[in-house]
């Protein structure tokens, strides 16, 4: 998409992908035309040379790159790079391992932050060390399958996409190479989120500005790991070797693991998110495939955009909020007590048994007016 070149959304990359041996060739050859042809031809690219450019180095979740909460100056072009990495990923303390597909090596991919009416300019790289074609579908973008129709690349290729961020909110992005590859890539970890802030910042229902001291990104991921005849999780030499077995587990709609940030315990213990009493945290939570219901044990959602769209009035004082699958939500909370808070998917089976639990470690002084133990445990009277 550089310069004045025209880009035809065609079958090129999918047909090239069909050259891969084994299961990849058989499956990719059957991908329907939805992923082959978005029915558009772009170009010439608009001349935006008068706009300021800003290059952003992305951070591994739950951390988020520095950004202004209120836009400074006119809309700009914000440059990001995502490098696709196919890699083994250990999910739990038992060593259960999957062949993950990732943006920048993490599950979820990094959170990108821009302001409404900025231009997002993404360079997507698929190194020749990978085995499969990939692309990216931004739920925040307009046209060409969210950009998926313009970004499908084989190993050894890269592509540059630019779109205008016209709607404020947090939005999922994910790989969507077509047909049965779409759910497989998504539940193999290939998703993330982008936050498009209003140019004048976040506001409550009365128009009062809302600020945060920290922002953390929690990406919830469902995994579907096949088992052997004895019930043990299986491992495979390659992602393709496990595809058929994994597809059968996927079709049960019952994940074997439901985790935050790629693994059981990834955001607990030494990896817990941190804050202090009196500090306000913005929690971004995405789930690209299944519904979820975040809950902060011992806290609340002071202001919540459950479907993540900032021009909607935030709900207040929530105990639990519902984020639909394929969506990202946002919750703002000011911590009032010190201690360890569990942040969970309040399907408690998924939280406790499947791994959807994170921790906040909060420093500060305890407020006995908010809560106190009136009497310590003693034998029952009488």
N, C-alpha and C positions, 0 to 999 in steps of 0.2 A: 504493500500500500504506500510505499514511499513515492514522493514527487507526484508526477502527473499520471502515473501508471493506472490503467484500469484493471480491476480484479474481477474475474468471472467466477462466480460460485458454481463449481462444476463437480464432475465425478473424479477429478484428477487424484486427489489424495486417497479417497476410498478405494479406487481401483488399484492404486499403487500399494495400498495396505494389503490387498488380497494376495500379494505375492508372498507374504509370510507363510512359512510352512506350518503343517499340523493344524491344530484347532483354529489358529488365527485365520488362515486362508479360508477354511470352510465357513466359519462364522461371518467373517467380514464380507465374503462374497454374497451373503444373504441379506446384508444390511439394506433396508428399503430406501427409496429415493428421498425420503424426508431428510436424511442425513447427507445425501449426495448433492442435493440441489435446492438451495433456498430461494431460487427464482429471482435473483437480483444480480445486477452488475453495478459495481461502485466505481466512482471516479468521474472526472478528475478530483483528487483530494482538495478540499477547500484550503486556501492559503491563510494560515493562521500565524504567519511570521510576526505579526504585530503583537501577539500575546506573549506574556512572560512564561518561561518554562521553569518547572521545578522538578528536579530528579529526587526520588524518594528511595531510600534503602529500607526494605521491609524487615520486620523483626519476626522471630519465631513466636507463635502464640504460646502462652496467653498474652504476651506483651505486644504493644502496638507502637508504631513509629510516632515520633513527636509531630504534633500538628496544632494549628490554631483552632480554638473552639468557635471563634467568630472570624469570618473571612477578612483578610487584610487586602484591600485593593480590589481590582477587577478580576473577573474569571481568568484562569490561567490554564495552561496545559501541564498536567501532572504526569510524570513519566514513571512507570513501574516496569520491572522485569520479573517474570516468573519462569523458573527453569523446572521442567518436569523431571521427576526422578522416580523410577520404578525400583523398589528396594524391599528387602525383608523387614518386617516390623513385628516385634515381640509384643503380644497383647497383655500378658498376665504373668504372675509369679511362677507359673508352671512352665513357662517357655513356649506357650502356644504362639506359633509364628505364621504370618500370612505374607503373601506377596502384595505389598501395598503399592498403590499408584498415587503419587503426591505432587503437589505444587510446592516447590522449594524445599522438598524433603520432609515436610511436616504434615501431620493430620491433626487439625485442618490446615489448609493453606493459610498464608498470612492475611491479616485484616488490612485492607487498604482504606485510607481515609482521604476524601476530597470534600469540596463544598459544592452545593447545587450550582449548576451552570458552568462548573469547571469541565475541562475535557480530560478524560482518562486516556492516556496513550500507553498501551501495554505491548511490550515485546515478550512473546511467548516462545520459549526455546525447548525443542525436543532433541536432546543429545543422541548421538548415534549409539550410545551404550544402552539405550532403551530398545524394547522389542516391538512396541505398538504405536499406532498413530493416536494422537490426542488432539483435543481442541479446548475451547472454553466458552461457556454460555453464561453471560452476566444477566441475572434477573433485573438488574438496574438499567440495562441498555435497551434500545428500541431498534427492532429490525434484525433480519438475517439470523433468526434463531438465537437472539441475544449475543450475536457475534460468533456463535458456533459455526454458522455457515461460511464464515470468512477466515477461520483460524485452524482448520483441520490440517495437521502437519505430520509427516512421517518422521521416524528417527533420522537425525542428521539435518533437520530443517528448522527454521525459525520464521515467525510471522509477526507483523506489527499491526495492531488494531487500535483505532481511535474512535471513541464515542463521547457524546455530550451527556453529562450526568444531570438529567432534567428533573429527576424526582428525588426528594429528600427522604432519607431513611437508611436502614441497614438491609442489605440484600445478599442472598446467596449467589455464589458463582460455582460452577462445577463443570467437569468434562462431560460432553454429550456427543460422542463420535457417531451415533446413529444406531437404531435398532437395539438388539440385545446387548450391545456394548455399553449403552447408556447406564442402566442400573448396575451392571457389573463394575464399571469404572467408579461410579459414585460410591457404592458400598465397599469399594477397595480403598477409599480414603480420599478420592480426588474431588475435593470441594473446599470452599472457604467462604469468606464474606467481604463485602465492601460497605463502608459507611459513608453516606453522602449527607453531610451536615447542612442544615439551612445556613445561608450566608450570614444571618444575624444570630445564629446559635440556637440552642435548645430553649424551649419555653414551656411553662406550665399552662394550665387551661385558661388562666387570666392574662396570659401574655408576659408574665414575669420571667426574666432570664433564669436559666438553670445552668449551673456550672458543675464540673467534676474535677476531683484531684487526681484520680487515676481512672484509666479504662483498661479492662481486661477482656480478652476474647476467649470464650469457651465454645469449642466446636464439638458437638455431640455426634458420635459415629456408631452406627450399627454394623457389626461384622457377622458373617455367616460362614462358620468354619466347619467343614465336613468332619464326621467321626468315622472311625473304623468299626469293625464288628464288635469289638470289646468296649466301645464307647469313648475311646481316646481320640483326641483331636489329631487330624492327619496333617502331614506336611508334604509338600510337593517340590520337585526340582525347579519348576517354573510356574508362572501364573497360568499359562496355557494348559499345563498338565492337570491343574486342579479345576479348570473352568466348568466342566460338565458336572462334577460333584458339587461344586459351590452353587451352581445354578439350581440344583435340586433343593438345597437348603434355603436358598433365597426364595424359592416359590412357596415355601411354608409360611413366609412372612413372619418367622420367629427367629430373631437374632440369637446367636450364641454368646455374643458380647455386646454390651451397650455402654460405651465408654466416653469419657471426656478427654479430648486432646490426645487421642491415639492409643491409650493403654489404660488398664486398670491402675489407679493410683497415680496417674500422671500429674495431677494437681493436688496431691496430698503430701503430708510430711514435709520434707525439705523443699518440695516443689509447690507448697501451698501459696496462694495469692496473699498479699499482705496489705494492711492498712492500719490506721490508728483511730482511736475514738475521736469523733468530730470531723473525720475526713469522709468525703463523698466519692463513691465508686460508681462508674458506669459499667455495667456488665452486658456485654454483647454475647448473645447465645444463638447459635445456628444449628439447624438439623436439616440436612438436604434431602432426607428421604422419609422420615417418620415423624409423627406428632410427638411433642414432649411437653412436660409441665414443670418448669423450674420452680424451686422452692428454697429459700434461704432459712435454714433452721435456726431460730433465735433472732431472726430479722424479718424484714419485709421489703416489698417493692414500694418505695416512697412514690415514685413516678414510673409508670410502666407503659411502654409501647409494645404490646405483646406481638403484634405483627410488624413492628419495627418501622412504622412510617411516621416521620416526625411532624408532619403537618396535621396529623390527627391529634386530638386532645388526649394527653396521657391519662390513664387510670391511676388512682392513688390508693395507697395503703393496702396493697394486695398481699395476700399470704402465698398464693400460688398463681402462676399465669400460664396460659396455654399458647404454645407456639406451633402452628401447623407445619407439617412436613413440607420441605421445600421453601422454608422461610427463615428469617433471622429476626430476633426480638431484642429489645433493649430495656434495661431496668436500672434505675438510679436509686441508690440507697446511701444514707449517711449513718455510719456506725455509731451507736450510742453506748455500747458496752464492750469491754475487752474480752478476749478469749478466742476459742476456736469455734468457728461457725462451719457447719456442713452445708454445702450448696449441692442440691440433689435434683435429679429427675424424680418427682413425687409419685411415679409408679415405683413404689419402694422395692418391689422385686427387681426391677431394672437397676435401681440405685445400689441395693445391697448385694444381690446375687450376680448381677451382670456387669457392675462396675461404674454406673453413672453417678459418681460422687466426687466432689472436689471440696477443698477446705480453704477458708480464709482465716489467717492468723492476725488478730487485731490487738494492738497494744494500747495501753492507757489505764486509767483509774476506774474501778468499779463504782457504779452509781446504785447505792442501796435503796434509793427511792424508787427506782424502776423495778428492782427485784432484790429480795433478800431471803435468806433462810431463817425463818422465825424460830424453828426448833430443829436441832440436829436429830438424825435417826436415833431412836431409843426403843427399848422394849415396849410393847403395847400395854397401856395401863390396865390394871385389873387382872 
